[in-house]
Amino acid sequence: MAFSAPAIGLSWTVWIATFSATAPRSGLRFLGMALGAFAPGAAGATVTRLRGESVRAWLGATVEWRRPLRWNGLAIAVPVVGALGVAGAVPRGLRNARLRVGFATREANSSIVATVVL
């Protein structure tokens, strides 16, 4: 709880401020999204420091590769495969979506559900 609340609070604060104050497809919006993505790391460093522990030792422990090589490959492959799957599914789903004012058709709903599941 000591980590989750600051991580979620900080990232969502940055994202909400970014989306409410910037225009769509602007460079500032991209910068705000990127800064919000680093909020959990900042929260982890802050909580570590407030506990009186060394942030340098914490960072060193996070980048140690003492696991078998197959686990490192899996840790890299899973997000890459997931991102490629979403990148392939989203444009296809958006291309097939037929939205009406106020209500979505069955095709659009299934595309949205497939995107959320991925």
Summary of the structure (lengths in Angstrom):
residues: 118
radius of gyration: 19.4
end to end distance: 27.1
largest distance: 56.2
contacts: 266
relative contact order: 0.07
helix: 75%
strand: 2%
